[in-house]
Amino acid sequence: MQENELKALVSLLDDEDAQIISHVEEKIISLGEEIIPFLETEWESNLNPLVQSRIEDLIHVLQFDILKGKLVAWFEDDNNDLLEGMWLVATYQYPDLELQKLRQDLEQIYYEAWLEFKTDIHPYDQVKLLNSVIFNKLKFGANTKNFHSPGNSMINVVLETRKGNPISLCVLYMLVAQKLKMPVYGVNLPNLFILTYKPENENYNQFYINAFNRGLIFSKEDIDNYIAELRINPQDTFYQPCSNQDIVLRSLRNLVNSFDKIGDHSKSEEIKTLLQLVSKGTDLGL
């Protein structure tokens, strides 16, 4: 479609006839993601607030369709990269976010940790060194004042503000730890996401880390007590590493709750749509 034809199409967005608007919007959406830069330019040059609002909605629909395709592809990839999965979650709110920028930010955190890291010490001491860098030197911590903010589930916001929720802080911690060759993985506990240090070396025991509580180290017995207090039956998944898919699914569930808490139910419903696309019939827990 020529540019003058596109301009004519967009000019019809201020029509008062709902049927015409619906037809125009369907036509624009059918053109796919290639039309997004054109729509953004039209938004900037258009002085009609109603047309601008309709253009914004169209851009969002197109970007949401892109995200759905990318997220499904990520879940179907056996070698899915956790940071890429968290990046995709964040692009729901920040569609122009670049994955490379996140990699650079994490590389800097890794470098800060690498400067102080030691491989020939007890795993507890390795964790304490990493805790010191992440929580003392770099000042990452729990966002207890605004716990339900959607930004707590957006890895770019967490990297910028140094505040997050249990799962986003665990993701950050785990990504850095694994670059340091530490056997640290995520664990899906009810109502809380934690980490486990699961060594291959039989001389050391498996233990657990609470990144939301500044890297507090605790034991299997502590999880036993926690599960008992919740009055639920223990499951193996409460003690063992979960997959990257599990982590991204839980991040999406957190977003549903966050948007509901702040009253943005339309966004909550869109995230539920993403969950249904990638959950393959599993219990969404919503």
Secondary structure, DSSP 8 states (H G I E B T S, - for coil): --HHHHHHHHHGGG-S-HHHHHHHHHHHHHT-GGGHHHHHHHHHH---HHHHHHHHHHHHHHHHHHHHHHHHHHHH-TT--HHHHHHHHHHTT-TT--HHHHHHHHHHHHHHHHHH--SSS-HHHHHHHHHIIIIIIS--EE--TTTT-GGGG-HHHHHHHSEE-HHHHHHHHHHHHHHTT--EEEEEETTEEEEEE--SSTTS--EEEEGGGTTEEE-HHHHHHHHHHHT----GGGTS---HHHHHHHHHHHHHHHHHHTT-HHHHHHHHHHHHHHHTT-----
